Amino acid sequence: MGTFLRIPYFLFILLSVFVSSANADNSIEQVRFSDTSDTARIVLEFKSEPKYSYFSLQNPHRMVLDLQGVERKFDFSTVTISGNKIKRLRHSTPKSSNDTRMVIEANKKLNPRVFILNPTEGFSYRLVVELVDPDPVPVSPINNSGPNRDQDIIVIIDAGHGGNDPGSIGPEGTYEKHITLSISKKLDKLIDAQPGMRGVMTRESDYYISPNDRPKVAARENADLLVSIHADAFTTPQPKGGSVWVLSKGRADTELGRLLEQTERSSELLGAAADVIGDRDTERYFAETIFNMSMDLSRALSYELSHELIKDMKQVTSMHKKTPQSASLAVLTAPETPSVLIEVGFISNPQEEKNLNWEKHRQRLAEAIFRSIKRYFKKTPPDGTLWAKWKNEAPAIHKVTRGESLSLLAQRYGVSVKELKDANGLRSDLVRIGQELTIPK
């Protein structure tokens, strides 16, 4: 009887060693970090599906993630940490020599949310750790004209969908998330190559970001524009063509109310002006008025850009909608950033799916979008940017109309007739209708 009992126990030990050794070949391939106003997000990529457990500790605040059967090779110190929620990532002593223990050191108490994303094209298993701030710092009004603003025009480029959200799927199996990411990368490259402009992508590879978190990137970056790239779809293959969308007035009013409710005191929105006002009811009235005007301006600028986008996109593809459309779209709710959503075509249409899979077509779409953005900002560059400086320094151009003379124009622009003649190389005081004159500073 004793021998009978010892043999199964010996086999159990051997089996345990074998299973432990077999699981030890999993490893962390890559770690990415991102931060929004209320959530820090860590994505770990693995060779195979990981087994994990986690728990939180206080004094100091940290989260401990145990990864079973994962080699301890990845250097967490190479991960770039941003924002004010997380201090650093580090290793700690695991339960077993075949495991990895990652410690996330936090600056405050954060609520963890952990889940696994299954493999998709180009990606293996991903373990996502989201640390949610239960008391996020309210987003303050953006002052783009202040002395500390970035001199570059900042454009947020949002590639729609991603990760476990593929978006629409074409008849041949094309995922919308791959098309949007490709066009977004091409647009980002064009913007970064333009002096005085800088692109910031909401996602740079295939991972999921909540639609509500995407406009937060615009607030964090003090952005001048948000452009979200998508591909449309329908239940039948016939519809085709692109369209451009802006936030509806109803959704804008809802977001205004939500923003004011989330702010504990309206004085946080008004800054130093609140010290002059003094009365809380008056503070709220002024805060609501200012934000209402700001959001109305953002929507008006979004419409203005939308018309430019349609003008350029129709040179590359057919347009399903000839005028800008409005809808209640979460991605367009950045409170003070003009925002547009571009549908580059119907992925459910077989011919448009084929076009969108053609790299040259995606490049042409990115170039068309870039031309519109460039023309829009050339006309109305944000205060404090290099483009605004260049525009102010550039001489004005005046096109002569009926009844105008050099003396009249000199009086209007506050320069002398001689200065006008010298700036334009004129030998006489005569001008003709339609003639373009450079007006000196």
Secondary structure in CASP SS format (residue, H / E / C, confidence):
PFRMAT SS
TARGET T0000
AUTHOR 0000-0000-0000
METHOD secondary structure of the structure
MODEL  1
M C 1.00
G H 1.00
T H 1.00
F H 1.00
L H 1.00
R H 1.00
I H 1.00
P H 1.00
Y H 1.00
F H 1.00
L H 1.00
F H 1.00
I H 1.00
L H 1.00
L H 1.00
S H 1.00
V H 1.00
F H 1.00
V H 1.00
S H 1.00
S H 1.00
A H 1.00
N H 1.00
A C 1.00
D C 1.00
N E 1.00
S C 1.00
I E 1.00
E E 1.00
Q E 1.00
V E 1.00
R E 1.00
F E 1.00
S E 1.00
D E 1.00
T C 1.00
S C 1.00
D C 1.00
T E 1.00
A E 1.00
R E 1.00
I E 1.00
V E 1.00
L E 1.00
E E 1.00
F E 1.00
K C 1.00
S C 1.00
E C 1.00
P C 1.00
K E 1.00
Y E 1.00
S E 1.00
Y E 1.00
F E 1.00
S E 1.00
L E 1.00
Q C 1.00
N C 1.00
P C 1.00
H C 1.00
R E 1.00
M E 1.00
V E 1.00
L E 1.00
D E 1.00
L E 1.00
Q E 1.00
G C 1.00
V E 1.00
E C 1.00
R C 1.00
K C 1.00
F C 1.00
D C 1.00
F H 1.00
S H 1.00
T H 1.00
V C 1.00
T C 1.00
I C 1.00
S C 1.00
G C 1.00
N C 1.00
K C 1.00
I E 1.00
K E 1.00
R E 1.00
L E 1.00
R E 1.00
H E 1.00
S E 1.00
T C 1.00
P C 1.00
K C 1.00
S C 1.00
S C 1.00
N C 1.00
D C 1.00
T E 1.00
R E 1.00
M E 1.00
V E 1.00
I E 1.00
E E 1.00
A E 1.00
N C 1.00
K C 1.00
K C 1.00
L C 1.00
N E 1.00
P E 1.00
R E 1.00
V E 1.00
F E 1.00
I E 1.00
L E 1.00
N C 1.00
P C 1.00
T E 1.00
E C 1.00
G C 1.00
F E 1.00
S C 1.00
Y E 1.00
R E 1.00
L E 1.00
V E 1.00
V E 1.00
E E 1.00
L E 1.00
V E 1.00
D C 1.00
P C 1.00
D C 1.00
P C 1.00
V C 1.00
P C 1.00
V C 1.00
S C 1.00
P C 1.00
I C 1.00
N C 1.00
N C 1.00
S C 1.00
G C 1.00
P C 1.00
N C 1.00
R C 1.00
D C 1.00
Q C 1.00
D C 1.00
I E 1.00
I E 1.00
V E 1.00
I E 1.00
I E 1.00
D E 1.00
A E 1.00
G C 1.00
H C 1.00
G E 1.00
G C 1.00
N C 1.00
D E 1.00
P C 1.00
G C 1.00
S C 1.00
I E 1.00
G C 1.00
P C 1.00
E C 1.00
G C 1.00
T C 1.00
Y E 1.00
E H 1.00
K H 1.00
H H 1.00
I H 1.00
T H 1.00
L H 1.00
S H 1.00
I H 1.00
S H 1.00
K H 1.00
K H 1.00
L H 1.00
D H 1.00
K H 1.00
L H 1.00
I H 1.00
D H 1.00
A H 1.00
Q C 1.00
P C 1.00
G C 1.00
M E 1.00
R E 1.00
G E 1.00
V E 1.00
M E 1.00
T C 1.00
R C 1.00
E C 1.00
S C 1.00
D C 1.00
Y C 1.00
Y C 1.00
I C 1.00
S C 1.00
P C 1.00
N C 1.00
D C 1.00
R H 1.00
P H 1.00
K H 1.00
V H 1.00
A H 1.00
A H 1.00
R H 1.00
E C 1.00
N C 1.00
A C 1.00
D C 1.00
L E 1.00
L E 1.00
V E 1.00
S E 1.00
I E 1.00
H E 1.00
A E 1.00
D E 1.00
A C 1.00
F C 1.00
T C 1.00
T C 1.00
P C 1.00
Q C 1.00
P C 1.00
K C 1.00
G C 1.00
G E 1.00
S E 1.00
V E 1.00
W E 1.00
V E 1.00
L E 1.00
S C 1.00
K H 1.00
G H 1.00
R H 1.00
A H 1.00
D H 1.00
T H 1.00
E H 1.00
L H 1.00
G H 1.00
R H 1.00
L H 1.00
L H 1.00
E H 1.00
Q H 1.00
T C 1.00
E C 1.00
R C 1.00
S C 1.00
S H 1.00
E H 1.00
L H 1.00
L H 1.00
G C 1.00
A C 1.00
A H 1.00
A H 1.00
D H 1.00
V H 1.00
I H 1.00
G C 1.00
D C 1.00
R H 1.00
D H 1.00
T H 1.00
E H 1.00
R H 1.00
Y H 1.00
F H 1.00
A H 1.00
E H 1.00
T H 1.00
I H 1.00
F H 1.00
N H 1.00
M H 1.00
S H 1.00
M H 1.00
D H 1.00
L H 1.00
S H 1.00
R H 1.00
A H 1.00
L H 1.00
S H 1.00
Y H 1.00
E H 1.00
L H 1.00
S H 1.00
H H 1.00
E H 1.00
L H 1.00
I H 1.00
K H 1.00
D H 1.00
M H 1.00
K C 1.00
Q C 1.00
V C 1.00
T C 1.00
S C 1.00
M E 1.00
H C 1.00
K C 1.00
K C 1.00
T C 1.00
P C 1.00
Q E 1.00
S E 1.00
A E 1.00
S C 1.00
L C 1.00
A H 1.00
V H 1.00
L H 1.00
T C 1.00
A C 1.00
P C 1.00
E C 1.00
T C 1.00
P C 1.00
S E 1.00
V E 1.00
L E 1.00
I E 1.00
E E 1.00
V E 1.00
G E 1.00
F E 1.00
I C 1.00
S C 1.00
N C 1.00
P H 1.00
Q H 1.00
E H 1.00
E H 1.00
K H 1.00
N H 1.00
L H 1.00
N C 1.00
W C 1.00
E H 1.00
K H 1.00
H H 1.00
R H 1.00
Q H 1.00
R H 1.00
L H 1.00
A H 1.00
E H 1.00
A H 1.00
I H 1.00
F H 1.00
R H 1.00
S H 1.00
I H 1.00
K H 1.00
R H 1.00
Y H 1.00
F H 1.00
K H 1.00
K H 1.00
T C 1.00
P C 1.00
P C 1.00
D C 1.00
G C 1.00
T C 1.00
L H 1.00
W H 1.00
A H 1.00
K H 1.00
W H 1.00
K H 1.00
N H 1.00
E H 1.00
A C 1.00
P C 1.00
A E 1.00
I E 1.00
H E 1.00
K E 1.00
V C 1.00
T C 1.00
R C 1.00
G C 1.00
E C 1.00
S C 1.00
L H 1.00
S H 1.00
L H 1.00
L H 1.00
A H 1.00
Q H 1.00
R H 1.00
Y H 1.00
G C 1.00
V C 1.00
S C 1.00
V H 1.00
K H 1.00
E H 1.00
L H 1.00
K H 1.00
D H 1.00
A H 1.00
N H 1.00
G C 1.00
L C 1.00
R C 1.00
S C 1.00
D C 1.00
L C 1.00
V C 1.00
R C 1.00
I C 1.00
G C 1.00
Q C 1.00
E E 1.00
L E 1.00
T E 1.00
I E 1.00
P C 1.00
K C 1.00
END
